[in-house]
């Protein structure tokens, strides 16, 4: 089971390690000028800013630069969204800042 619940508590289960990750995206231009987005799943980050730093370090690595044909990512454009695992095990992507779901208040 993926939840930690104190006995006798009606509180929602707390996330265990691995139940929360971050999706961090950067954009870059290919050699032909096509604008692309490249995303990283970042586990074990203390928060959104920390996840962005970890993803940027990874994006700057030699192996990642080679995979992008040495195109540099634009670190001024960044998308950071939380990934959370539900009690039943599915992953949910958090909303972008300012984004609304139908029926949300």
Secondary structure, 3 states (H helix, E strand, C coil): CCCECCCCCCCCCECCCCCEEEEEEEEEECCCCCEEEEEEEEECCCCHHHHHHHHHHHHHCHHHHHHCCCCCCEEEEEEEEEEEECCCCCEEECCCCCCCCCCCC
